[in-house]
Amino acid sequence: MIQDFIDTFLDRARYEMIDKGNRFYAEIPALRGVWATGQTLEECRKNLLSTLEGWLVFRLRNRLPVPHFKVSGKRIAKPRDFSKAHA
């Protein structure tokens, strides 16, 4: 389920060369804030994957909407803050 989401949106990424052809820029227009750069196309893709994974984890943990992502009847528990329990 998660890998399908990641693969789907990585396939929708747009790439372009920036800085007079010295760097690559990539973004996933459907997911606001998901973009990356790299010295090579491969580095840019790797950075975009990392950004997408972080974006997804953040949104799920904070119970924010994720376009086209469904969890079948299961709720994802928000992590508990144990720092206050031992204070």
N, CA, C and O of each residue as an XYZ file, in Angstrom:
348
protein
N       0.818     -1.181      0.000
C       0.000      0.000      0.000
C       0.869      1.255      0.000
O       0.675      2.132     -0.842
N       1.819      1.360      0.923
C       2.665      2.544      0.979
C       3.586      2.604     -0.235
O       3.774      3.666     -0.828
N       4.161      1.453     -0.601
C       5.061      1.438     -1.754
C       4.316      1.802     -3.034
O       4.872      2.480     -3.898
N       3.067      1.360     -3.168
C       2.256      1.722     -4.337
C       2.055      3.235     -4.399
O       2.153      3.837     -5.468
N       1.772      3.845     -3.245
C       1.585      5.297     -3.181
C       2.868      6.005     -3.623
O       2.833      6.914     -4.453
N       3.989      5.578     -3.062
C       5.275      6.196     -3.388
C       5.591      6.034     -4.869
O       5.969      6.999     -5.533
N       5.438      4.826     -5.386
C       5.725      4.579     -6.809
C       4.837      5.421     -7.721
O       5.303      5.981     -8.713
N       3.560      5.504     -7.374
C       2.608      6.272     -8.182
C       3.030      7.732     -8.270
O       3.041      8.312     -9.355
N       3.374      8.321     -7.144
C       3.700      9.738     -7.158
C       5.102     10.018     -7.686
O       5.333     11.085     -8.255
N       6.037      9.099     -7.516
C       7.355      9.291     -8.135
C       7.241      9.261     -9.656
O       7.980      9.956    -10.354
N       6.309      8.452    -10.167
C       6.080      8.412    -11.618
C       5.507      9.732    -12.134
O       5.617     10.027    -13.324
N       4.903     10.521    -11.260
C       4.307     11.794    -11.655
C       5.254     12.979    -11.473
O       4.878     14.123    -11.732
N       6.470     12.708    -11.033
C       7.430     13.779    -10.774
C       7.849     14.459    -12.065
O       7.884     13.844    -13.131
N       8.168     15.751    -11.946
C       8.690     16.531    -13.064
C      10.131     16.906    -12.739
O      10.446     17.316    -11.622
N      10.992     16.759    -13.728
C      12.411     17.047    -13.557
C      12.826     18.143    -14.532
O      12.307     18.241    -15.644
N      13.772     18.961    -14.087
C      14.347     19.961    -14.987
C      15.765     20.284    -14.529
O      16.127     20.082    -13.370
N      16.539     20.782    -15.452
C      17.890     21.221    -15.120
C      17.828     22.680    -14.704
O      17.102     23.480    -15.294
N      18.606     23.015    -13.671
C      18.644     24.388    -13.178
C      20.105     24.826    -13.052
O      21.013     24.046    -13.341
N      20.326     26.035    -12.635
C      21.682     26.586    -12.471
C      22.532     26.380    -13.716
O      23.649     25.865    -13.651
N      21.984     26.789    -14.837
C      22.696     26.699    -16.128
C      23.137     25.272    -16.459
O      24.204     25.049    -17.031
N      22.291     24.317    -16.086
C      22.571     22.915    -16.416
C      23.493     22.204    -15.449
O      23.953     21.099    -15.738
N      23.773     22.812    -14.305
C      24.686     22.208    -13.338
C      23.994     21.387    -12.257
O      24.657     20.633    -11.545
N      22.693     21.513    -12.118
C      21.929     20.795    -11.080
C      20.580     20.381    -11.651
O      20.117     20.901    -12.667
N      19.975     19.432    -10.962
C      18.639     18.977    -11.319
C      17.663     19.371    -10.220
O      18.005     19.411     -9.038
N      16.451     19.657    -10.640
C      15.350     19.985     -9.738
C      14.203     19.051    -10.067
O      13.926     18.790    -11.238
N      13.529     18.545     -9.035
C      12.361     17.683     -9.244
C      11.266     18.094     -8.271
O      11.534     18.551     -7.159
N      10.039     17.923     -8.710
C       8.898     18.193     -7.840
C       7.763     17.251     -8.195
O       7.687     16.723     -9.305
N       6.881     17.055     -7.221
C       5.651     16.309     -7.448
C       4.528     17.320     -7.278
O       4.118     17.604     -6.153
N       4.023     17.868     -8.382
C       3.055     18.970     -8.304
C       1.807     18.660     -7.469
O       1.251     19.562     -6.842
N       1.370     17.424     -7.452
C       0.150     17.077     -6.718
C       0.354     17.080     -5.205
O      -0.618     17.081     -4.450
N       1.605     17.082     -4.759
C       1.898     17.039     -3.325
C       2.699     18.285     -2.951
O       3.909     18.356     -3.164
N       2.005     19.241     -2.401
C       2.603     20.537     -2.072
C       3.804     20.366     -1.145
O       3.722     19.715     -0.104
N       4.907     20.964     -1.549
C       6.105     20.939     -0.727
C       7.041     19.777     -0.987
O       8.092     19.680     -0.354
N       6.680     18.891     -1.909
C       7.543     17.745     -2.201
C       8.398     18.078     -3.419
O       7.953     17.993     -4.563
N       9.656     18.464     -3.130
C      10.604     18.812     -4.185
C      12.014     18.517     -3.688
O      12.241     18.363     -2.488
N      12.943     18.441     -4.610
C      14.332     18.144     -4.257
C      15.259     18.615     -5.367
O      14.825     18.912     -6.480
N      16.546     18.677     -5.038
C      17.573     19.005     -6.020
C      18.706     18.000     -5.891
O      18.777     17.249     -4.918
N      19.583     17.994     -6.869
C      20.751     17.127     -6.823
C      21.733     17.479     -7.915
O      21.366     18.082     -8.924
N      22.978     17.103     -7.715
C      24.012     17.357     -8.711
C      23.815     16.512     -9.963
O      24.145     16.938    -11.070
N      23.271     15.302     -9.779
C      22.984     14.406    -10.896
C      21.504     14.059    -10.862
O      20.824     14.287     -9.861
N      21.015     13.509    -11.954
C      19.616     13.091    -11.993
C      19.353     12.010    -10.955
O      18.323     12.038    -10.282
N      20.264     11.067    -10.817
C      20.092      9.990     -9.842
C      20.062     10.536     -8.408
O      19.244     10.103     -7.597
N      20.948     11.481     -8.096
C      20.942     12.083     -6.770
C      19.638     12.839     -6.524
O      19.091     12.802     -5.422
N      19.157     13.507     -7.531
C      17.898     14.237     -7.422
C      16.736     13.279     -7.163
O      15.885     13.549     -6.316
N      16.701     12.176     -7.878
C      15.651     11.162     -7.660
C      15.710     10.602     -6.250
O      14.680     10.438     -5.596
N      16.913     10.310     -5.783
C      17.095      9.768     -4.434
C      16.625     10.780     -3.388
O      15.950     10.414     -2.425
N      16.978     12.039     -3.576
C      16.557     13.090     -2.658
C      15.045     13.286     -2.689
O      14.430     13.535     -1.652
N      14.446     13.174     -3.869
C      12.994     13.303     -3.984
C      12.295     12.163     -3.256
O      11.287     12.384     -2.585
N      12.813     10.953     -3.380
C      12.243      9.809     -2.663
C      12.295     10.053     -1.158
O      11.308      9.823     -0.458
N      13.415     10.507     -0.667
C      13.561     10.785      0.761
C      12.580     11.868      1.218
O      11.974     11.755      2.284
N      12.431     12.900      0.416
C      11.487     13.973      0.737
C      10.057     13.449      0.764
O       9.289     13.781      1.666
N       9.702     12.638     -0.213
C       8.350     12.071     -0.275
C       8.077     11.177      0.931
O       6.996     11.249      1.517
N       9.029     10.346      1.308
C       8.843      9.472      2.473
C       8.654     10.298      3.745
O       7.769     10.002      4.547
N       9.468     11.319      3.933
C       9.333     12.179      5.103
C       8.009     12.920      5.127
O       7.374     13.048      6.174
N       7.599     13.405      3.965
C       6.314     14.106      3.832
C       5.164     13.180      4.228
O       4.258     13.580      4.960
N       5.211     11.941      3.739
C       4.142     10.976      4.021
C       4.095     10.620      5.503
O       3.017     10.605      6.098
N       5.227     10.339      6.098
C       5.276      9.999      7.527
C       4.744     11.161      8.367
O       3.948     10.955      9.283
N       5.182     12.370      8.058
C       4.719     13.545      8.800
C       3.201     13.671      8.728
O       2.545     13.879      9.749
N       2.649     13.548      7.543
C       1.206     13.726      7.370
C       0.418     12.624      8.070
O      -0.612     12.900      8.685
N       0.882     11.393      7.987
C       0.178     10.293      8.653
C       0.240     10.441     10.173
O      -0.767     10.259     10.856
N       1.397     10.763     10.693
C       1.536     10.920     12.153
C       0.683     12.051     12.699
O       0.202     11.979     13.830
N       0.497     13.077     11.914
C      -0.272     14.236     12.360
C      -1.720     14.213     11.879
O      -2.455     15.195     11.992
N      -2.100     13.060     11.341
C      -3.479     12.843     10.866
C      -3.944     13.918      9.889
O      -5.076     14.398      9.950
N      -3.049     14.272      9.000
C      -3.368     15.226      7.943
C      -3.764     14.461      6.694
O      -3.332     13.323      6.507
N      -4.574     15.056      5.839
C      -4.996     14.344      4.634
C      -3.824     14.045      3.694
O      -2.899     14.842      3.542
N      -3.902     12.878      3.078
C      -2.917     12.458      2.085
C      -3.702     12.098      0.833
O      -4.486     11.149      0.859
N      -3.514     12.830     -0.268
C      -4.284     12.553     -1.485
C      -4.124     11.117     -1.966
O      -3.009     10.602     -2.045
N      -5.226     10.483     -2.281
C      -5.263      9.140     -2.877
C      -4.610      8.068     -2.006
O      -4.091      7.082     -2.529
N      -4.630      8.247     -0.695
C      -4.060      7.258      0.219
C      -5.144      6.835      1.191
O      -5.708      7.660      1.911
N      -5.428      5.557      1.203
C      -6.481      5.054      2.076
C      -5.921      3.933      2.938
O      -5.178      3.072      2.467
N      -6.293      3.965      4.208
C      -5.949      2.886      5.123
C      -7.248      2.146      5.379
O      -8.205      2.724      5.895
N      -7.284      0.889      5.027
C      -8.521      0.116      5.066
C      -9.008     -0.153      6.481
O      -8.665     -1.167      7.091
N      -9.816      0.775      6.995
C     -10.485      0.576      8.272
C      -9.599      0.622      9.496
O     -10.110      0.519     10.611
N      -8.319      0.771      9.345
C      -7.416      0.801     10.491
C      -6.984      2.234     10.754
O      -6.748      3.013      9.829
N      -6.888      2.559     12.017
C      -6.414      3.889     12.387
C      -4.932      3.804     12.716
O      -4.470      2.841     13.328
N      -4.222      4.793     12.313
C      -2.804      4.860     12.635
C      -2.677      5.654     13.923
O      -3.046      6.827     13.987
N      -2.155      5.005     14.937
C      -2.054      5.638     16.251
C      -0.992      6.725     16.244
O       0.088      6.568     15.675
N      -1.325      7.808     16.879
C      -0.370      8.899     17.036
C       0.583      8.507     18.167
O       0.132      8.017     19.202
N       1.873      8.710     17.994
C       2.816      8.325     19.039
C       2.537      9.054     20.348
O       2.212     10.241     20.349
N       2.664      8.336     21.461
C       2.422      8.940     22.762
C       3.662      9.684     23.217
O       4.783      9.301     22.883
N       3.461     10.743     23.977
C       4.559     11.526     24.511
C       4.846     11.026     25.921
O       4.127     11.352     26.866
N       5.901     10.235     26.052
C       6.254      9.666     27.340
C       7.142     10.599     28.164
O       7.403     10.318     29.333
N       7.602     11.682     27.589
C       8.502     12.572     28.300
C       7.830     13.229     29.509
O       8.505     13.523     30.496
N       6.541     13.462     29.453
C       5.822     14.100     30.549
C       5.427     13.104     31.619
O       5.201     13.498     32.763
N       5.339     11.836     31.289
C       4.909     10.811     32.236
C       5.948     10.578     33.331
O       5.600     10.193     34.447
N       7.214     10.809     33.018
C       8.270     10.541     33.993
C       8.814     11.799     34.635
O       9.813     11.752     35.354
N       8.179     12.900     34.387
C       8.682     14.177     34.936
C       8.243     14.384     36.359
O       8.578     15.401     36.966
